[in-house]
Amino acid sequence: MASRNSVAGFALFTFVFAVISSLSGAQTLAPAPAPTSDGTSIDQGIAYLLMVVALVLTYLIHPLDASSSSLSFF
């Protein structure tokens, strides 16, 4: 019985040692790549989009505003 326990203990020790030694040789993850934009190009794109929306709304609202002012003075 003693030899069976020693064999089981040795097998367990060998298994744990193999797992720990394989983890120590594992490769580390590469660092993340640098971002391709720093956010200013995104902000600039949003600004251009908002300017286009404002321009379209101005041209859509202006004819309505001009036609309503010709009907009454106030």
Secondary structure, DSSP 4 states (H G I P E B T S, - for coil): -HHHHHHHHHHHHHHHHHHHHHHHTPPPPPPPPPPS--SHHHHHHHHHHHHHHHHHHHHHHHHHHHHHHHH---
